[in-house]
Amino acid sequence: MSNDVAYPVFCTPDPALALRAARRLMEFGRCEYINVSLYAEFRSVDETWRAAKELPEGWFRGQELEGEFDRRVPFEDLPAWLVGVRGAGLPADPAAYEGRLPVDYELPNQAVGSVEDAFTAGIGPSVGEINWQDLCWPDAPELGFRGESKHAEVTLLFNTSTRGYDEPADDHTVFLHVHDADVDGRQMREPYAHWLAAQMGLTVIGPAQQC
């Protein structure tokens, strides 16, 4: 089993500009089976309701309460939106959100170009990401690196600077992913990440991040 590591290559307070940069990088690695997934966290009731109107096609899930997934509780007795509902299925009563925030949002494996613009326009101040996966990075023979596809991804993070969503930010960051090849604390494929960024006129602007 192997993992990926992600390098930040572009950062801006303009979400539309960040999306354009991410798309340029994605197109550089585009191949036949590429797809795109959306993820977000909505940390207030108002943000959740707003997202349900602007991004209704994704799956919304509230946080579980302690012991809620006890095997003695029939699955069908769990709140539907704990398992996952579309925007129209979210509770209308604010009291239903007590202990359930943040609400997770997910829309996986969509056709490239079908969801990115609406998500960028609708994310607002919430944290979230667009992730393009199943890309194909080319060879860099002058550096001695073979291309890769298993870990070739591009991620655009909104309103946070970390893949764990634990550092809020006022800007948006584009990451490129490569294979995590850590040898004694040194990332052996970091020069390859720099090379990939340079092909699109970008630069690695920070340390690698693991998920």
Salt bridges, closest charged atoms under 4 A:
ASP4 OD2 - ARG163 NH2 3.04
ASP4 OD2 - HIS177 ND1 2.60
GLU27 OE2 - ARG30 NH1 2.83
GLU41 OE1 - ARG43 NH2 2.91
GLU47 OE1 - ARG50 NH2 2.71
GLU54 OE1 - ARG50 NH1 3.44
GLU68 OE1 - ARG100 NH1 2.62
ASP70 OD2 - ARG72 NH2 2.74
GLU106 OE1 - ARG61 NH1 3.21
ASP117 OD2 - ARG23 NH2 3.00
GLU148 OE2 - ARG189 NH2 2.87
GLU153 OE1 - HIS177 ND1 3.82
GLU190 OE2 - HIS194 NE2 3.39
